[in-house]
Amino acid sequence: MINESARSASTAAVIRALRPSRATRLSTMLALLLSACGGAPVTTTTTTTVEVVADAPPPRVREPAPASGPARDVHLPAIVRSTLRNGLEIDTVHIGGLPVAYTRLVVRSGLAADPPTLPGLSVLVAKMLKEGTRTRTSAQIAEEMEYLGADFDVGEDQQSVVISARGLADHLDTMLGLVGDMAMNPRFDAGELERLQRRELDRLTLQYGDPAQIARREFYRAVYGPAHPYGHVDATADAITRITRADLVAWHQGHFAPNNAILIVAGDVDPAAVQAAAERTFGRWRQHEVAPVVFPEVPPRTAREIIVVHRPGSAQSMFNIGNVSIRRADPDYIPMEVANEILGGSPRSRLFMDLREQRSLTYGVYSGLDDLVEPGPYRVRGSVGPDPAHPEVDRTGLAMGAFLEHLVRITTEPPAPAELEESERYLSDSFPLSIDTPARIGWMVGYLRVFGLPDDYWDGYRSEIRAVTAAQVLAAAHAHIAIDTALVVVVGDADRIVEPLRPYGPVQVIDTDGNHIASFPIAEHPATVTAHE
């Protein structure tokens, strides 16, 4: 064995041998100077002797990671609930550590409450809330929030319109005052509305240049029908141009009421102080009856239907495949969540690993449940492009067959034990990352209220995930994922993709505005798809 001092000397010898001598460096510099001046090239020859060290230490062996312990449930802080005399529910969550507060005013009406003739009216109402109140301009609202070091936002979805603000807990009264002013006293200025309409038309033009957005819009319209409250996912250009200030006022007066709202405050706050501050801000807000949204039953589908949205020259085909599935509050939701994780919930799922990693059909493909109060869709979605080596060969039909193959498998075969364990571990272990801030906890409390889930729902969430069995996954997928009666929406060049799709069902072609172009019957020799009975 060579001792440490000998090894150090040997290493130094190697370094000296590899380092060029001073004479070598000078001769090289002289050669470069002569060459630059046009002189004759000078050739230098250097002989280097390298000493080889034969006793290098063996590579270190990496120790295996320790096995994970059982998942422990994560208990959210207690929710203190109270109600003002006008019906406004207040949910307070005390979270120590940082002197911050997050407020979230949830109005329980959203896109589903739009009149059928003006889809997206709630979108414009929500965005106009930021454009000024009877006492403040939009610039003044922004300046006051900036002065407080706070930020705010207004958003909307199918179920609700939400005004949120986040800042120091010491400024809770002022933040609530600003949120309340926007909710109760919007100005709906006609000039601001005109400017917003122009911006919204530009937004829709850009947004619906995206095949994914087109596919989602047409999927919802076709699966629910245009007259259903869930039949639209955004405003339309026609509705935007026809909406008036009177429409905004009427929708706001009809749906903004304290008995149709929830105030959530999370952070370093005292529930009694929150109650007092809410009383000062919202106590004079007058309650009134709010007309409930009527959800007609969606007619059952009797056969698979394929809709091609013709986008001339499109290089890729964007798929949405699915069916109306279950409510968010359905007892089968967690088994369906596990089934979805196995099928297409993440980059480690079956769809991604097969269609991207094995067959190279796509850059990404996913699936998921759309969370709604009434039954929402289950959708598989992804885009498929041509083969780079053979761009003349369309792969839309190949992708369609692959999608159906995996849908059949998830609804007819229980998952393998290792696959089930990995999917459940991913869902349960990633859950704590979603509750790391007061804003996230405030959002989750609002989620409980909107979907009618119990206060302790999140406390047992990880255990519920880990307790799902392979039989429950199969039963849920079998019951709530349709194959033979699925709706298929594909955005792409119809001239190129209709024929590859016809073996899987009759094809209807529409333009990007939803207008009918042509219809094609199922091919004479339909593709064989083995589905559950």
C-alpha positions in Angstrom: 0.0 0.0 0.0 1.1 3.6 -0.7 0.9 5.9 2.4 -0.7 9.3 2.2 2.5 11.3 1.9 3.7 9.0 -1.0 0.3 9.4 -2.7 0.5 13.2 -2.4 4.0 13.3 -3.9 2.9 11.0 -6.7 -0.1 13.3 -7.5 2.1 16.3 -7.5 4.4 14.6 -10.0 1.5 13.9 -12.3 0.4 17.5 -12.2 3.9 18.7 -12.9 4.2 16.3 -15.9 0.9 17.6 -17.3 1.8 21.3 -16.9 3.8 22.7 -19.8 7.3 24.1 -19.0 8.1 27.8 -19.1 10.3 27.2 -22.2 7.4 25.4 -23.9 5.1 28.3 -23.1 7.6 30.9 -24.4 8.2 29.0 -27.7 4.4 28.7 -28.3 4.0 32.4 -27.7 6.8 33.2 -30.2 5.2 31.0 -32.8 1.9 32.8 -32.5 3.6 36.2 -32.8 5.5 35.3 -35.9 2.4 33.8 -37.5 0.4 37.0 -36.7 3.2 39.2 -38.3 3.3 37.1 -41.4 6.6 35.4 -40.6 7.5 31.8 -41.2 5.6 29.3 -39.1 7.5 27.9 -36.2 7.0 24.3 -35.3 7.6 23.3 -31.7 7.7 19.8 -30.4 7.0 19.0 -26.7 7.4 15.6 -25.1 5.4 15.1 -22.0 5.8 12.1 -19.7 2.7 11.2 -17.6 3.1 9.1 -14.5 0.2 6.7 -14.1 -1.1 6.1 -10.6 -2.2 2.5 -10.4 -3.8 2.5 -7.0 -6.9 4.7 -7.5 -9.5 4.2 -4.7 -12.4 1.9 -5.5 -15.7 3.6 -6.4 -18.0 4.2 -3.5 -21.1 2.0 -3.3 -24.3 3.9 -2.9 -26.5 2.8 0.0 -30.2 2.1 -0.8 -32.6 4.7 0.5 -34.5 3.7 3.6 -38.0 2.4 3.2 -40.8 5.0 3.7 -42.9 4.7 6.8 -46.7 4.7 6.8 -48.3 7.9 5.7 -49.7 10.0 8.5 -52.7 12.1 8.1 -52.2 15.9 8.0 -54.7 17.7 10.3 -55.7 21.2 9.2 -56.1 23.8 11.9 -59.6 24.0 13.3 -62.2 26.0 11.3 -64.2 28.4 13.5 -67.6 29.0 11.9 -70.0 31.8 12.6 -72.7 33.6 10.8 -73.7 37.3 10.7 -77.4 38.2 11.1 -77.7 38.8 7.3 -76.7 35.2 6.6 -73.0 35.7 5.7 -71.0 32.7 6.8 -67.6 33.4 8.3 -64.9 30.7 8.5 -61.8 31.6 10.4 -58.6 29.5 10.5 -55.9 30.5 12.9 -52.4 29.8 11.6 -49.5 31.1 13.7 -45.9 31.7 12.6 -46.2 34.6 10.2 -48.1 37.8 10.7 -50.1 37.5 7.5 -53.8 37.1 6.7 -55.5 35.8 3.6 -59.2 36.7 3.0 -61.4 35.0 0.5 -65.0 36.1 -0.3 -66.8 33.3 -2.2 -70.1 34.2 -3.9 -71.9 30.9 -4.7 -72.8 31.8 -8.3 -70.6 31.5 -11.4 -70.7 30.6 -15.0 -73.5 28.0 -14.4 -75.7 30.9 -13.3 -75.4 32.8 -16.6 -78.5 33.4 -18.7 -78.6 31.1 -21.7 -78.6 34.0 -24.1 -75.5 35.7 -22.5 -73.0 33.0 -21.7 -70.0 34.5 -19.9 -71.9 37.4 -18.2 -70.5 36.4 -14.9 -67.0 36.6 -16.3 -67.5 40.3 -17.2 -69.2 41.0 -13.8 -66.2 39.5 -12.0 -63.6 41.5 -14.0 -65.6 44.7 -13.7 -65.4 44.5 -9.9 -61.7 45.5 -10.2 -62.6 48.5 -12.4 -63.9 50.7 -9.6 -66.6 51.2 -7.0 -68.9 54.1 -6.1 -66.1 55.5 -3.9 -62.9 54.3 -5.5 -61.5 54.1 -9.0 -59.6 51.1 -10.2 -56.3 53.1 -9.7 -57.3 54.0 -6.2 -58.0 50.4 -5.3 -54.6 49.3 -6.7 -52.8 52.1 -4.9 -54.4 51.3 -1.5 -53.5 47.6 -1.9 -50.0 48.6 -2.8 -49.7 51.0 0.1 -50.7 48.1 2.4 -48.1 45.8 0.8 -51.1 43.6 -0.1 -52.3 42.0 -3.3 -55.8 41.0 -4.5 -57.5 39.1 -7.2 -60.9 38.4 -8.6 -61.7 35.1 -10.4 -64.6 33.0 -11.4 -65.5 29.4 -12.3 -68.6 27.3 -12.9 -69.6 27.5 -9.2 -68.5 30.9 -7.9 -67.1 34.4 -8.1 -64.2 34.9 -5.7 -62.5 38.1 -4.4 -59.3 37.4 -2.5 -56.7 39.5 -0.7 -53.5 38.8 1.1 -51.4 41.0 3.4 -50.3 41.7 6.9 -52.7 40.6 9.6 -52.5 44.1 11.2 -54.2 45.4 8.0 -57.1 42.9 8.1 -59.7 45.6 8.7 -58.6 47.7 5.7 -58.3 44.7 3.4 -61.8 43.6 4.3 -63.0 47.1 3.6 -61.6 47.0 0.1 -63.0 43.5 -0.6 -66.4 44.5 0.7 -66.4 47.7 -1.3 -65.7 45.8 -4.5 -68.4 43.2 -3.7 -71.2 45.5 -2.5 -70.6 48.8 -4.4 -69.3 48.1 -7.9 -69.6 51.1 -10.2 -70.0 49.3 -13.5 -68.8 52.3 -15.4 -70.0 52.3 -19.0 -66.6 53.6 -20.3 -64.7 50.9 -18.4 -67.1 48.3 -19.7 -66.4 49.3 -23.3 -62.6 49.0 -22.7 -63.1 45.6 -21.0 -65.2 44.3 -23.9 -62.4 45.2 -26.4 -59.9 43.4 -24.1 -62.1 40.4 -23.8 -62.6 40.1 -27.5 -58.9 40.2 -28.0 -58.5 37.5 -25.2 -60.9 35.2 -26.9 -59.2 35.6 -30.2 -55.9 34.6 -28.7 -57.4 31.9 -26.5 -59.3 30.2 -29.2 -56.3 30.1 -31.4 -55.2 27.4 -29.0 -56.4 23.9 -30.0 -56.6 22.8 -26.4 -59.1 25.6 -25.5 -61.1 24.9 -28.6 -61.3 21.2 -27.7 -62.4 21.9 -24.2 -65.1 24.4 -25.3 -66.6 22.1 -27.9 -66.4 19.1 -25.6 -68.5 20.8 -22.9 -70.9 22.2 -25.5 -71.5 18.8 -27.0 -71.5 16.6 -23.9 -74.0 18.8 -22.0 -75.8 20.7 -24.8 -75.6 24.4 -25.3 -78.7 25.1 -23.1 -77.3 23.3 -20.0 -75.7 25.5 -17.3 -72.4 23.6 -17.9 -72.7 23.9 -21.6 -70.3 26.8 -21.8 -66.9 27.3 -20.2 -66.4 31.0 -21.0 -68.0 34.0 -22.7 -68.6 34.1 -26.4 -67.7 36.9 -28.8 -71.3 37.5 -29.6 -72.3 37.7 -25.9 -69.5 40.1 -25.1 -70.6 42.5 -27.8 -74.3 42.4 -26.6 -73.7 42.7 -22.8 -74.8 46.0 -21.4 -74.3 47.8 -18.1 -77.9 46.9 -17.2 -77.0 43.2 -17.7 -74.1 43.5 -15.3 -76.2 45.3 -12.7 -79.0 42.7 -12.9 -76.7 39.7 -12.6 -74.8 41.4 -9.6 -78.0 42.3 -7.8 -79.4 38.8 -8.4 -76.5 36.8 -7.1 -74.4 39.0 -4.8 -76.0 38.6 -1.4 -74.6 37.8 2.0 -76.8 34.7 2.3 -75.2 33.5 -1.0 -71.6 34.1 0.2 -68.9 32.8 2.5 -66.0 34.9 4.0 -62.9 32.9 4.7 -60.0 34.3 6.7 -56.8 32.3 7.3 -53.6 33.4 9.0 -52.4 34.9 12.3 -55.9 36.1 13.2 -58.2 35.8 16.2 -61.7 34.5 15.3 -63.4 37.1 17.5 -61.5 39.9 15.9 -62.4 38.5 12.4 -66.1 38.4 13.4 -66.0 42.0 14.6 -64.2 43.2 11.5 -66.6 41.3 9.2 -69.6 42.9 11.1 -68.1 46.4 10.5 -67.6 45.7 6.8 -70.5 43.4 5.8 -73.1 44.0 8.5 -75.2 46.4 6.4 -75.1 44.1 3.4 -78.8 43.3 2.7 -79.8 39.7 2.2 -82.3 38.6 -0.4 -83.5 35.4 -2.0 -81.2 34.1 -4.8 -82.7 32.0 -7.5 -81.1 28.5 -7.6 -79.5 27.2 -10.8 -81.6 24.5 -12.3 -79.6 21.6 -13.7 -81.6 19.4 -16.1 -80.6 15.8 -16.4 -78.1 15.2 -19.1 -79.6 12.7 -21.7 -77.7 9.4 -21.7 -75.6 8.8 -24.7 -76.3 5.7 -26.7 -73.3 5.5 -29.0 -69.8 6.8 -29.4 -69.7 10.2 -31.2 -66.7 11.8 -32.9 -66.6 15.5 -33.5 -63.8 16.9 -35.6 -63.2 20.7 -35.3 -61.7 21.6 -38.7 -58.6 23.7 -38.3 -57.0 23.9 -41.8 -53.3 23.2 -41.9 -53.1 22.1 -38.3 -50.0 20.0 -37.8 -51.3 18.2 -34.7 -54.6 16.6 -33.6 -55.8 17.7 -30.1 -58.0 15.0 -28.4 -60.6 15.3 -25.7 -62.2 11.9 -25.0 -64.7 11.3 -22.2 -68.1 11.4 -20.7 -70.2 13.0 -17.9 -69.0 11.2 -14.8 -69.6 12.0 -11.1 -70.1 14.9 -8.6 -67.1 16.1 -6.6 -69.0 15.0 -3.4 -69.7 11.4 -4.8 -68.3 8.6 -2.5 -66.6 7.1 -5.5 -64.5 10.3 -6.0 -61.4 9.1 -4.2 -61.3 5.6 -5.8 -61.7 7.4 -9.1 -58.9 9.7 -8.2 -56.6 6.7 -7.7 -57.8 5.1 -11.0 -57.1 8.4 -12.8 -53.6 8.6 -11.3 -52.9 5.1 -12.7 -54.4 6.0 -16.1 -53.2 9.5 -16.8 -52.9 11.7 -13.8 -49.2 12.4 -14.0 -46.1 11.8 -16.2 -45.6 8.4 -14.5 -49.0 7.1 -15.6 -49.9 4.6 -18.2 -51.0 7.0 -20.9 -47.9 9.1 -20.6 -45.5 6.2 -20.4 -47.0 4.5 -23.4 -48.1 7.2 -25.8 -45.0 9.4 -25.2 -42.2 7.2 -24.0 -43.0 3.9 -25.9 -44.8 5.0 -29.0 -43.5 8.6 -29.3 -47.0 9.8 -30.4 -47.1 12.9 -28.2 -45.2 15.2 -25.9 -47.8 14.9 -23.2 -51.1 13.2 -22.5 -53.2 13.3 -19.3 -56.6 12.5 -17.9 -58.7 13.8 -15.0 -62.1 14.6 -13.4 -63.4 18.1 -13.7 -64.6 19.0 -10.2 -68.2 20.3 -10.3 -71.2 20.5 -7.9 -73.3 18.4 -10.3 -71.8 15.5 -12.3 -68.7 16.7 -14.2 -66.8 15.2 -17.1 -64.0 12.7 -17.0 -61.6 13.5 -19.9 -58.5 12.1 -21.5 -56.7 14.8 -23.4 -53.5 15.2 -25.4 -52.2 16.2 -28.8 -50.7 14.0 -31.5 -48.4 15.1 -34.3 -47.0 13.5 -37.4 -44.0 11.1 -37.4 -40.9 13.3 -37.7 -39.2 10.7 -39.9 -42.3 10.2 -42.1 -44.4 13.5 -41.9 -46.7 12.2 -44.7 -48.0 9.5 -42.3 -50.8 10.6 -40.1 -50.9 9.1 -36.6 -54.4 10.3 -35.5 -56.0 6.9 -36.0 -53.1 5.1 -34.2 -53.5 7.5 -31.2 -57.2 6.9 -31.1 -56.7 3.2 -30.9 -54.1 3.6 -28.1 -56.5 5.9 -26.1 -59.3 3.4 -26.3 -57.0 0.5 -25.5 -56.0 2.1 -22.2 -59.6 3.1 -21.4 -60.7 -0.5 -21.9 -57.9 -1.8 -19.7 -58.6 0.6 -16.7 -62.3 -0.4 -16.8 -61.8 -4.2 -17.1 -58.6 -5.1 -15.2 -57.6 -4.4 -11.6 -54.3 -2.6 -11.3 -51.2 -4.6 -10.3 -50.3 -4.3 -6.6 -47.1 -2.4 -7.3 -48.8 0.0 -9.6 -51.6 0.7 -7.1 -49.1 1.2 -4.3 -47.0 3.7 -6.3 -50.1 5.7 -7.4 -51.5 5.9 -3.9 -48.2 6.9 -2.4 -47.8 9.7 -5.0 -51.2 11.1 -4.2 -50.9 10.9 -0.5 -47.3 12.0 -0.2 -47.8 15.0 -2.5 -50.9 16.2 -0.6 -48.9 18.0 2.3 -47.3 20.2 -0.4 -50.7 21.7 -1.2 -51.4 23.1 2.3 -48.2 25.0 3.0 -49.5 28.5 3.1 -52.5 30.4 4.6 -53.7 31.1 1.0 -53.8 27.4 0.2 -55.6 26.5 3.4 -58.1 29.3 2.8 -58.7 27.9 -0.7 -59.2 24.4 0.7 -61.8 25.7 3.2 -63.7 27.4 0.4 -63.5 24.1 -1.6 -65.1 22.3 1.3 -68.0 24.8 1.4 -68.6 25.0 -2.4 -68.8 21.2 -2.8 -70.5 20.4 0.5 -67.7 18.4 2.1 -67.3 18.0 5.9 -64.9 20.1 7.9 -62.6 17.1 8.6 -62.5 15.9 5.0 -58.9 16.8 4.5 -57.8 15.4 7.8 -58.5 11.8 6.7 -57.6 12.4 3.0 -54.3 10.6 3.0 -55.7 7.6 4.9 -58.6 7.4 2.5 -56.3 7.4 -0.5 -54.1 4.6 1.0 -57.1 2.5 1.9 -58.4 2.2 -1.7 -58.2 -1.4 -3.0 -57.6 -2.7 -6.5 -61.2 -3.9 -6.6 -62.5 -0.5 -5.7 -60.4 1.1 -8.4 -61.8 -1.3 -11.0 -65.4 -0.9 -9.8 -65.2 2.9 -9.8 -63.6 3.0 -13.3 -66.1 0.5 -14.6 -69.0 2.5 -13.3 -67.9 6.0 -14.2 -65.7 5.8 -17.4 -67.6 5.2 -20.6 -66.0 3.8 -23.8 -68.8 2.6 -26.1 -70.7 5.9 -25.5 -67.8 8.3 -25.1 -67.7 11.7 -26.7 -64.6 12.3 -28.8 -63.6 15.8 -29.8 -60.5 16.2 -32.1 -59.2 19.6 -33.2 -57.2 19.2 -36.4 -57.2 19.3 -40.2 -60.3 17.4 -41.1 -59.1 16.7 -44.6 -56.3 14.6 -43.1 -57.9 13.1 -39.9 -61.5 12.2 -40.7 -60.7 8.9 -42.5 -58.4 7.5 -39.7 -61.1 8.3 -37.2 -64.1 6.8 -39.0 -63.4 3.1 -38.0 -64.1 4.2 -34.4 -67.5 5.9 -35.0 -69.5 8.3 -37.1 -67.8 11.6 -37.6 -69.3 15.1 -37.6 -67.1 18.0 -38.9 -67.6 21.5 -37.6 -65.7 24.7 -37.9 -63.9 26.6 -35.1 -67.1 28.6 -34.4 -69.2 25.4 -34.0 -71.0 25.5 -37.4 -71.7 22.2 -39.1 -69.6 21.4 -42.2 -70.1 17.7 -43.0 -71.0 14.3 -41.6 -69.5 10.9 -42.3 -70.8 7.4 -41.3 -68.8 4.9 -39.4 -66.4 3.0 -41.7 -67.6 -0.3 -43.3 -65.1 -2.2 -41.2 -65.2 -0.6 -37.8 -62.3 -1.0 -35.4 -62.7 -3.6 -32.8 -62.7 -2.2 -29.3 -63.2 -4.6 -26.4 -65.3 -2.7 -23.8 -67.0 -3.8 -20.7 -70.7 -4.9 -21.0 
